[in-house]
Amino acid sequence: MAGKSVIAICQLGGEFKTNKDGSLSYSGGDAHAIDLDDQMTFDDFKKEVAEIFSCSVNTMSIKYFLPGNKKTLITVSNDKDLKRMLTFHGDSHTVDVYIMIEEVVAPDVSNRSSRTTLSEAVPSVDPPQDVIDNIVSDITQHNISLDASLDADDGTNLVVAHIDDTQIVLPAVPVHSLFHSNEEKHAKAAEQWQDAITGVGQRFNGVNEFREALRKYALANQFAFKYKKNDSHRVTVKCKTDSCPWRIHASRLTTTQLICIKKMNPTHTCDGAALMSGNQANRSWVASIIKEKLKAFPNYKPKDIVNDIKLEYGVQLNYFQAWRGKEIAREQLQGSYKQAYKQLPFYCERITETNPGSIATFTTKEDSSFHRLFISFHASLYGFLQGCRPLLFLDSIPLKSKYQETLLAATAVDGDDGVFPVAFSIVDAETAVNWHWFLQQLKSALPSSCPLTFIADREKRLKESISEIFKDSYHSYCLRYLTEQLLRDLNGQFSHEVKQLMIEYLYAAAYAPRPEGFHSSLESIKSIWLEAYNWIIQSEPQNWANALFQGSRYNHLTSNFGELFYSWTSDAHELPITQMVDAIRGKIMELINTRRAESGQWLSRLTPSMEEKLEKESMKVRSLQVMLTSGSTFEVCGETIETVDMDRWDCSCKGWQLTGLPCCHAIAVISCTGRSPYDYCARYFTMDSYRQTYSESINPIPDVKRPGQRDSSQTVVTVTPPPTRRPPGRPTTKKSGSLEVMKRQLQCSRCKGLGHNKSTCKQ
């Protein structure tokens, strides 16, 4: 929403009317348009509105509707509320804003505290009902403080309210009456059901329809009932107040499924209840009420559901009723979790049918519960083999789903250094066995004999599986994970600044192209902390340091390319498994189509990022001198003296080998020989390779929610959800791609020790 503006259509002087469906419509009054953006403060907005309508800022109330919900007005009372309104209407060009004026006179009673003075200061006159409604609305929504009710000498009840440091005295209206009128106002949303039950002879299509109508009728008329008989062919209910004669008996018509009201006493002698308990509001009713709002706001919280149902329908739910209602509504909108697992075999078949060459396979445990799923689309496999560097990043993403699964991802990097998804898997837990299975499926999907380089966390116990399944491959340890592990294992008594310096030396050692630079950085670490130096030596630096690594990583040392999957799954983690996978499929399809369209506009020989890197290296050539030594070997003099072998595409600075692009020394030699630097760039950086990467498309998969027609001779595989796991304590959130690898610790200013401050120091 940053930088975007909307037009606020401010309306004043009209009135709201309640429609049959409980929604509100506004008619009459004046309207003015005001430009509103995220830089405007709430006070400035109020001042501008007050100036347009010539009204007072202090008596003004600003309200609006949420998108798709015309039943609940939201009040804007501060800067956060204003920005939230902008966020809600971020996809719209306009937002309707309703201005309400509270015409309440606040007499000065700051120095008059006695009962006699109060009765003299405030006349015994009832304020208008709309004024009371507005005040009560603000009291309930903004926690306006109310003093205890006072009694004037003439017996009048007085209530003193504090609104923005202003005292308002309300005469002759007790506190409970204020709230009662507010509940009646908001309970109008249920008025549409007052005639859900009309009397004897009324028919319903089934017993469930009758029960639902009965429940709505009771909610609209503010009373509670209880069942005397309740089965599939007859229902008898009476008012919950034993002395009340209200009663209904309905039963099935002979030879039909119709339910007809046979007897009814519509008379109530009880007063009902101003605020109903949630006994009559079952979870199905709650789901039907909140479904549309949940669709617009997936993060609709149970506590907000409780508040909204209370305000709109006068029904007090408990938290569990709201939570269960939300679960049912979500299932109605998204589908059943259990049904999604049953549809998994059908969905895998549909993937291979609609996208030939793709791989979609799953396994179950002995009890038929879900174990793991592997997906790799033909477009991803083809693009990787044809246009991407033989480099794969392995990472895991914990899913915040109901069953706490984990997503395993294998991603590549395209010619423009963009993330390219190759394959992913959803497993019941991140284990060495599941990683081994994932790599086996990946191997079957990649028949290429070209050696691959994998970048992954060394703690995932992938080393044995990679060397066993991809025999000629290389395993590079992710530098980010290595740094985090170093700080966990070596909790020394050092300040944050010293640890940060040590990490900088570790990164310098990893990126150093030659052994001398690597050892120089390690010596710097050794001078700070010998134990850290020994830990690094034993961490197999040949698997993470540029100077010692044997494979080709193109200067990529971390595996945080899984961040793309992390952002996708964060939006889809609450979906059932087949819909979650299909949402990821849609994201990959969109990514391929977008990048294919973008590359069609590029006119350079290399991708834009590689063109930029080559140009930067070319700028360094002017200060270099080239001398031929023998054959294809040249000596290049500058700040250092380097040797370039044109036949082997090799430079002693190691820049050419590490990046796949000619370094400045190689470009100097190429210029002297009259050739083009483009001829000496790795083929993966060319526009032809990039377009090959995104040349294939992912096709839609129709009928995801509908089971397919199976041949009677086929064996139907039943898949059930994995057992739910609730880890102890508050769930942790993995921040993929974060460069922050440590937290600042307290340091005592007295003893310089960590973990405490001066006030708790024992020395």
QUIPEPE-V543566 format. One record per backbone hydrogen bond with DSSP energy under -0.5 kcal/mol. CO is the residue of the C=O (numbers start at 1). NH is the residue of the N-H. If there is no record, write none. Layout:
co=CO nh=NH
co=CO nh=NH
This chain:
co=1 nh=4
co=4 nh=38
co=6 nh=8
co=6 nh=36
co=7 nh=9
co=7 nh=95
co=8 nh=10
co=8 nh=34
co=9 nh=97
co=10 nh=32
co=11 nh=99
co=12 nh=30
co=15 nh=27
co=17 nh=19
co=17 nh=25
co=19 nh=22
co=23 nh=19
co=25 nh=17
co=27 nh=15
co=30 nh=12
co=32 nh=10
co=34 nh=8
co=36 nh=6
co=37 nh=40
co=41 nh=45
co=42 nh=46
co=43 nh=47
co=44 nh=48
co=45 nh=49
co=46 nh=50
co=47 nh=51
co=48 nh=52
co=49 nh=53
co=50 nh=54
co=50 nh=55
co=57 nh=60
co=59 nh=102
co=61 nh=100
co=62 nh=76
co=63 nh=98
co=64 nh=74
co=66 nh=69
co=70 nh=24
co=72 nh=66
co=74 nh=64
co=75 nh=77
co=76 nh=62
co=78 nh=82
co=79 nh=83
co=80 nh=84
co=81 nh=85
co=82 nh=86
co=83 nh=87
co=84 nh=88
co=85 nh=89
co=87 nh=90
co=89 nh=92
co=93 nh=7
co=95 nh=9
co=96 nh=65
co=97 nh=11
co=97 nh=99
co=98 nh=63
co=98 nh=100
co=99 nh=13
co=100 nh=61
co=100 nh=102
co=101 nh=103
co=102 nh=104
co=104 nh=106
co=105 nh=107
co=107 nh=109
co=109 nh=112
co=111 nh=113
co=114 nh=118
co=115 nh=119
co=116 nh=120
co=117 nh=121
co=118 nh=122
co=121 nh=123
co=123 nh=125
co=128 nh=132
co=129 nh=133
co=130 nh=134
co=131 nh=135
co=132 nh=136
co=133 nh=137
co=134 nh=138
co=135 nh=139
co=136 nh=140
co=137 nh=141
co=138 nh=142
co=139 nh=143
co=139 nh=144
co=145 nh=162
co=150 nh=158
co=152 nh=155
co=156 nh=152
co=157 nh=172
co=157 nh=173
co=158 nh=150
co=159 nh=161
co=159 nh=170
co=160 nh=147
co=161 nh=163
co=161 nh=168
co=162 nh=145
co=163 nh=166
co=166 nh=163
co=168 nh=161
co=168 nh=170
co=169 nh=171
co=170 nh=159
co=174 nh=177
co=174 nh=178
co=175 nh=179
co=176 nh=180
co=177 nh=181
co=178 nh=182
co=179 nh=183
co=180 nh=184
co=181 nh=185
co=182 nh=186
co=183 nh=187
co=185 nh=188
co=186 nh=189
co=187 nh=190
co=188 nh=191
co=190 nh=193
co=191 nh=194
co=193 nh=196
co=196 nh=198
co=199 nh=202
co=202 nh=261
co=204 nh=259
co=206 nh=210
co=207 nh=211
co=208 nh=212
co=209 nh=213
co=210 nh=214
co=211 nh=215
co=212 nh=216
co=213 nh=217
co=214 nh=218
co=215 nh=219
co=216 nh=220
co=217 nh=221
co=218 nh=223
co=219 nh=222
co=222 nh=273
co=224 nh=240
co=226 nh=238
co=229 nh=236
co=233 nh=252
co=234 nh=231
co=235 nh=250
co=236 nh=228
co=236 nh=229
co=237 nh=248
co=238 nh=226
co=240 nh=242
co=241 nh=244
co=246 nh=239
co=247 nh=265
co=248 nh=237
co=249 nh=262
co=249 nh=263
co=250 nh=235
co=251 nh=260
co=253 nh=256
co=258 nh=253
co=259 nh=204
co=260 nh=251
co=260 nh=262
co=261 nh=201
co=263 nh=249
co=264 nh=266
co=265 nh=247
co=276 nh=316
co=277 nh=280
co=280 nh=282
co=282 nh=286
co=283 nh=287
co=284 nh=288
co=285 nh=289
co=286 nh=290
co=287 nh=291
co=290 nh=294
co=291 nh=295
co=292 nh=296
co=293 nh=297
co=297 nh=300
co=301 nh=304
co=301 nh=305
co=302 nh=306
co=303 nh=307
co=304 nh=308
co=305 nh=309
co=306 nh=310
co=307 nh=311
co=308 nh=312
co=309 nh=313
co=309 nh=315
co=310 nh=314
co=312 nh=189
co=314 nh=276
co=315 nh=317
co=316 nh=278
co=318 nh=322
co=319 nh=323
co=320 nh=324
co=321 nh=325
co=322 nh=326
co=323 nh=327
co=324 nh=328
co=325 nh=329
co=326 nh=330
co=327 nh=331
co=328 nh=332
co=329 nh=333
co=330 nh=334
co=331 nh=335
co=336 nh=340
co=337 nh=341
co=338 nh=342
co=339 nh=343
co=341 nh=344
co=343 nh=347
co=344 nh=348
co=345 nh=349
co=346 nh=350
co=347 nh=351
co=348 nh=352
co=349 nh=353
co=350 nh=354
co=351 nh=355
co=355 nh=358
co=359 nh=376
co=361 nh=374
co=363 nh=371
co=363 nh=372
co=365 nh=368
co=368 nh=720
co=369 nh=365
co=371 nh=428
co=372 nh=363
co=373 nh=426
co=374 nh=361
co=375 nh=424
co=376 nh=359
co=377 nh=380
co=377 nh=381
co=378 nh=382
co=379 nh=383
co=380 nh=384
co=381 nh=385
co=382 nh=386
co=383 nh=387
co=383 nh=388
co=384 nh=388
co=389 nh=391
co=390 nh=453
co=392 nh=455
co=393 nh=411
co=395 nh=409
co=397 nh=407
co=401 nh=404
co=405 nh=399
co=406 nh=408
co=406 nh=427
co=407 nh=397
co=408 nh=425
co=409 nh=395
co=410 nh=422
co=410 nh=423
co=411 nh=393
co=412 nh=420
co=413 nh=389
co=414 nh=417
co=418 nh=414
co=420 nh=412
co=423 nh=410
co=424 nh=375
co=425 nh=408
co=425 nh=427
co=426 nh=373
co=427 nh=406
co=429 nh=431
co=431 nh=435
co=432 nh=436
co=433 nh=437
co=434 nh=438
co=435 nh=439
co=436 nh=440
co=437 nh=441
co=438 nh=442
co=439 nh=443
co=440 nh=444
co=441 nh=445
co=442 nh=446
co=445 nh=447
co=452 nh=474
co=453 nh=392
co=454 nh=456
co=454 nh=476
co=455 nh=394
co=456 nh=478
co=457 nh=460
co=458 nh=461
co=462 nh=466
co=463 nh=467
co=464 nh=468
co=465 nh=469
co=466 nh=470
co=469 nh=471
co=470 nh=473
co=474 nh=454
co=474 nh=476
co=476 nh=456
co=478 nh=482
co=479 nh=483
co=480 nh=484
co=481 nh=485
co=482 nh=486
co=483 nh=487
co=484 nh=488
co=485 nh=489
co=486 nh=490
co=489 nh=491
co=490 nh=492
co=492 nh=494
co=495 nh=499
co=496 nh=500
co=497 nh=501
co=498 nh=502
co=499 nh=503
co=500 nh=504
co=501 nh=505
co=502 nh=506
co=503 nh=507
co=504 nh=508
co=505 nh=509
co=506 nh=510
co=507 nh=511
co=508 nh=512
co=510 nh=546
co=512 nh=547
co=514 nh=517
co=514 nh=518
co=515 nh=519
co=516 nh=520
co=517 nh=521
co=518 nh=522
co=519 nh=523
co=520 nh=524
co=521 nh=525
co=522 nh=526
co=523 nh=527
co=524 nh=528
co=525 nh=528
co=525 nh=529
co=529 nh=533
co=530 nh=534
co=531 nh=535
co=532 nh=536
co=533 nh=537
co=534 nh=538
co=536 nh=539
co=537 nh=540
co=540 nh=543
co=541 nh=544
co=541 nh=545
co=543 nh=477
co=545 nh=548
co=545 nh=549
co=551 nh=553
co=553 nh=556
co=555 nh=557
co=557 nh=479
co=559 nh=562
co=560 nh=563
co=561 nh=564
co=562 nh=566
co=563 nh=567
co=564 nh=568
co=565 nh=569
co=566 nh=570
co=567 nh=571
co=568 nh=571
co=568 nh=572
co=569 nh=572
co=569 nh=573
co=572 nh=575
co=576 nh=580
co=577 nh=581
co=578 nh=582
co=579 nh=583
co=580 nh=584
co=581 nh=585
co=582 nh=586
co=583 nh=587
co=584 nh=588
co=585 nh=589
co=586 nh=590
co=587 nh=591
co=588 nh=592
co=589 nh=593
co=590 nh=594
co=591 nh=595
co=592 nh=596
co=593 nh=597
co=594 nh=598
co=595 nh=599
co=596 nh=600
co=598 nh=601
co=599 nh=602
co=605 nh=687
co=607 nh=611
co=608 nh=612
co=609 nh=613
co=610 nh=614
co=611 nh=615
co=612 nh=616
co=613 nh=617
co=614 nh=618
co=615 nh=619
co=617 nh=620
co=618 nh=621
co=620 nh=623
co=621 nh=624
co=625 nh=637
co=627 nh=635
co=630 nh=633
co=632 nh=646
co=633 nh=629
co=633 nh=630
co=634 nh=644
co=635 nh=627
co=636 nh=642
co=637 nh=625
co=640 nh=638
co=640 nh=642
co=642 nh=636
co=643 nh=652
co=644 nh=634
co=644 nh=646
co=645 nh=649
co=645 nh=650
co=650 nh=645
co=651 nh=654
co=654 nh=658
co=655 nh=659
co=656 nh=660
co=660 nh=682
co=663 nh=667
co=664 nh=668
co=665 nh=669
co=666 nh=670
co=667 nh=671
co=668 nh=672
co=669 nh=673
co=670 nh=675
co=671 nh=674
co=676 nh=679
co=677 nh=680
co=678 nh=681
co=682 nh=685
co=683 nh=686
co=685 nh=607
co=686 nh=690
co=687 nh=691
co=688 nh=692
co=689 nh=693
co=690 nh=694
co=692 nh=695
co=697 nh=699
co=700 nh=702
co=705 nh=707
co=708 nh=710
co=711 nh=714
co=714 nh=716
co=715 nh=717
co=716 nh=718
co=717 nh=719
co=720 nh=370
co=725 nh=727
co=732 nh=734
co=733 nh=735
co=734 nh=736
co=735 nh=738
co=739 nh=741
co=746 nh=755
co=748 nh=752
co=753 nh=748
co=757 nh=760
co=758 nh=761
